[in-house]
Amino acid sequence: MISIIIPAYNEQLRIVYALDSLISCINDLGRNVEIIVVDDGSEDDTARVANGYIDKLNIRVVKIEKNRGKGFAVKKGVMEAQGKIILFTDADGSTDISDMREMIRRIETGYDLVIGSRDEIGSIVINRQSFGRVFLGKGFNLLVRSFLGLYRFKDTQCGFKGFRREVAKEIFTKTEIDRFAFDVEVLSIALLNGLKVSVMPVTWDNKKESRVRLGGVLSMGLDLVKIKYNTLFGKYKLKRSVNGWEK
């Protein structure tokens, strides 16, 4: 089984992009797939809209009563997931969900974690974000690479990542970042524990501007300090060795 997690906060108008795309993609995939929409304390009808697809998809909605952040929502979904492969994608459908075929292929050939990147050679970006949003993103990535040593990752924030089941469960037992910097924490944990990580190109279409604003950027900066602290003091060491995990 493949588990697809969709974290959602006030996405009643946009989540249809992702769910409509999944219908045709899953039919072509020919695999058993479960969809887990994690409603992160939405104040609109996100849950109702998602539940409206129950006759078209193997879908369930996990409700978080109070908004906790994207990182918390993804973690909740991972812990609920039953698939041998677990991936997550954004509710607005910015990443072409058909790219999951390549993501699944890479995981099944031996990678522990596969991440989508808009800056990887071969990526197709249909509509770019605003100049200001791109500027903030590049600045954040430069800080991530220099401060945390994640030099190989040009795009940590693309909301399209996949894991082997055992790896996902282990990583997310260690994560502490609830909001947007959780991607960086996940990658830090993966590299510190010697996991095999693959970066793949994606087709990406900017459906909306990110919810991250100045206050969020400052919060992400503080989260990087927390990640650095946890790294230095050994808080990200996983319980089981990589070679000991059943594939």
C-alpha positions in Angstrom: 0.0 0.0 0.0 1.0 3.6 -0.7 0.0 6.3 1.9 -0.4 9.8 0.7 -0.6 12.5 3.4 -2.1 15.9 2.6 -1.7 18.5 5.4 -4.4 21.1 5.1 -5.3 24.3 6.9 -8.2 26.4 5.6 -7.9 24.8 2.1 -11.5 24.2 1.2 -11.1 26.0 -2.2 -7.7 24.6 -3.1 -7.6 21.0 -1.9 -9.8 20.0 -4.8 -6.7 20.6 -7.1 -4.8 17.9 -5.3 -7.7 15.4 -4.9 -9.0 15.7 -8.5 -5.4 15.1 -9.7 -5.1 12.0 -7.5 -8.2 10.3 -8.9 -6.7 9.8 -12.4 -3.2 9.3 -11.2 -4.1 6.5 -8.8 -6.1 4.8 -11.5 -3.1 4.8 -13.8 -0.8 3.7 -11.0 -2.6 0.5 -10.4 -1.6 0.3 -6.7 -3.5 0.2 -3.5 -3.4 3.8 -2.2 -4.8 5.4 1.0 -5.2 9.2 1.2 -4.9 10.8 4.6 -6.0 14.4 4.8 -4.9 16.0 8.1 -7.1 18.9 8.8 -4.9 21.2 11.0 -7.6 23.0 12.9 -9.2 24.6 9.8 -11.9 27.2 10.4 -13.5 26.5 7.0 -15.0 23.5 5.3 -11.8 21.7 4.4 -12.8 18.5 6.2 -16.3 18.5 4.5 -14.8 19.0 1.1 -12.3 16.2 1.6 -14.9 13.8 2.9 -16.9 14.5 -0.3 -14.4 12.4 -2.2 -15.0 9.2 -0.2 -16.8 7.6 -3.1 -13.9 8.4 -5.5 -10.9 7.7 -3.3 -9.8 5.6 -0.4 -9.7 8.7 1.8 -10.0 9.6 5.4 -9.8 12.8 7.3 -7.8 13.1 10.5 -8.9 16.2 12.5 -6.7 18.3 14.7 -8.8 20.5 16.8 -6.4 23.4 17.1 -4.0 24.7 14.4 -0.5 23.3 15.2 1.4 23.8 12.0 2.3 21.9 8.8 5.1 19.9 10.5 2.7 18.7 13.2 0.1 17.8 10.7 2.5 15.7 8.5 3.8 14.0 11.7 0.2 13.1 12.7 -0.4 11.7 9.2 2.8 9.6 9.2 1.8 8.1 12.5 -1.6 7.2 11.1 -0.3 5.8 7.8 -0.3 2.1 7.0 1.5 2.0 3.7 4.9 0.5 3.0 5.7 3.8 1.2 4.6 7.1 2.8 4.7 10.4 1.0 3.2 13.8 1.5 2.1 16.6 -0.9 0.6 20.0 -0.5 -3.1 20.6 -0.5 -3.0 23.2 -3.2 -1.7 20.6 -5.8 1.3 22.8 -6.7 3.4 19.7 -7.4 2.3 17.5 -10.2 1.1 14.4 -8.3 2.0 12.1 -11.3 5.6 12.6 -10.2 4.9 10.2 -7.4 5.5 7.3 -9.9 9.2 8.3 -10.0 9.3 8.9 -6.3 7.9 5.4 -5.6 10.3 3.8 -8.1 13.3 5.4 -6.4 12.2 4.2 -2.9 11.6 0.7 -4.2 15.1 0.6 -5.7 16.7 1.3 -2.3 16.4 4.9 -1.3 15.2 5.6 2.3 13.9 9.2 1.5 13.2 10.9 -1.8 12.6 14.7 -1.9 11.2 16.8 -4.7 13.2 19.9 -5.7 12.2 22.8 -7.9 15.9 23.6 -8.5 17.0 20.1 -9.6 18.0 19.7 -13.3 15.0 18.5 -15.2 12.4 20.3 -13.0 9.7 22.2 -14.8 8.3 25.4 -13.1 5.2 26.6 -14.8 4.3 29.6 -12.7 6.9 31.0 -10.4 6.4 32.6 -7.0 6.6 36.4 -6.6 10.1 38.0 -6.5 9.8 38.7 -2.8 8.8 35.1 -2.0 11.7 33.7 -4.1 14.1 36.1 -2.4 13.0 35.0 1.0 13.3 31.3 0.0 16.8 31.7 -1.4 17.9 33.5 1.7 16.5 30.9 3.9 18.1 28.1 1.9 21.5 29.8 2.1 21.1 30.0 5.8 20.1 26.3 6.0 23.1 25.2 3.9 25.7 27.3 5.8 24.4 27.0 9.3 23.3 23.4 9.3 25.6 22.0 6.6 22.9 20.8 4.3 24.9 21.8 1.2 23.5 19.3 -1.2 19.9 20.5 -0.9 19.0 23.6 -3.0 15.3 23.3 -2.2 14.4 22.0 1.3 10.9 23.4 1.2 9.2 21.8 -1.7 6.2 20.1 -0.2 6.7 16.7 -1.9 8.7 14.0 0.0 8.5 10.3 0.2 9.8 7.7 2.7 10.1 4.0 3.3 7.6 3.2 6.1 10.1 2.3 8.7 12.2 5.3 8.0 9.3 7.7 8.2 8.0 6.3 11.5 11.5 6.5 13.0 12.3 10.0 11.8 9.0 11.6 12.9 9.4 10.1 16.4 12.3 12.6 16.7 11.0 15.7 15.1 10.1 18.7 17.3 9.4 21.4 14.8 5.7 21.9 14.2 5.7 24.5 11.5 7.4 25.2 8.2 11.0 24.4 9.1 10.1 20.8 9.8 11.4 19.8 6.3 14.9 21.0 7.3 14.7 19.0 10.6 13.7 15.8 8.6 16.6 16.2 6.3 19.0 16.9 9.1 17.9 13.7 10.9 18.2 11.7 7.7 21.8 12.8 6.9 22.9 12.5 10.5 21.8 8.8 10.6 23.3 7.9 7.2 20.1 7.4 5.4 20.1 7.2 1.6 18.5 10.3 0.2 17.6 11.0 -3.4 16.7 14.4 -4.9 14.4 14.4 -7.9 13.1 17.0 -10.3 9.4 17.9 -10.2 6.8 19.7 -12.3 5.6 22.6 -10.2 2.9 25.2 -10.7 2.6 28.0 -8.1 -1.1 27.9 -7.2 -0.9 30.5 -4.4 1.5 32.4 -2.3 2.9 30.7 0.8 1.3 31.4 4.1 4.8 32.3 5.5 5.1 36.0 6.4 7.8 38.0 8.2 6.8 36.6 11.6 6.9 33.1 10.2 10.4 33.7 8.7 11.7 34.9 12.1 10.1 31.8 13.7 11.8 29.6 11.1 15.2 31.2 12.0 14.7 30.3 15.6 13.7 26.7 14.6 17.1 26.4 12.8 18.8 27.3 16.1 16.8 24.6 17.8 17.7 22.0 15.1 21.4 23.0 15.5 21.1 22.5 19.2 19.5 19.1 18.9 22.1 18.1 16.4 25.0 19.0 18.6 23.6 17.3 21.7 22.7 14.0 19.9 18.9 14.3 20.1 18.4 13.1 16.6 20.1 9.7 16.9 17.6 7.0 15.7 17.1 3.9 17.8 17.7 1.4 15.1 20.7 1.2 12.7 19.9 1.7 9.0 21.2 -1.7 8.1 19.0 -3.2 10.8 15.7 -1.9 9.2 13.7 -4.3 7.3 13.1 -3.2 3.7 
